[in-house]
């Protein structure tokens, strides 16, 4: 499953960023999906909800932006744009 790998990497990245910020809870996450990425926002969101259970990202609002530019250097990627934390 392509999405499972993407989301596992995303959760690890969030957990590595959030603790140094002395965060107790990640409340918002913004991702950008390129046009050549082999997933869609709804499918990615479903995988995120499952993978985030029991992590610092559980319950976080997930915003997913899309781009239509196949020439974008991240056209085949899911990019973590921002993390919002509550202390």
Secondary structure, 3 states (H helix, E strand, C coil): CHHHHHHHHHHHHHHHHHHHHCCCEEEEEEEEECCCCCCCHHHHHHHHHHHCCCCCCCCCEEEEEECCCCCCCCCCCEEEEEEEEEC
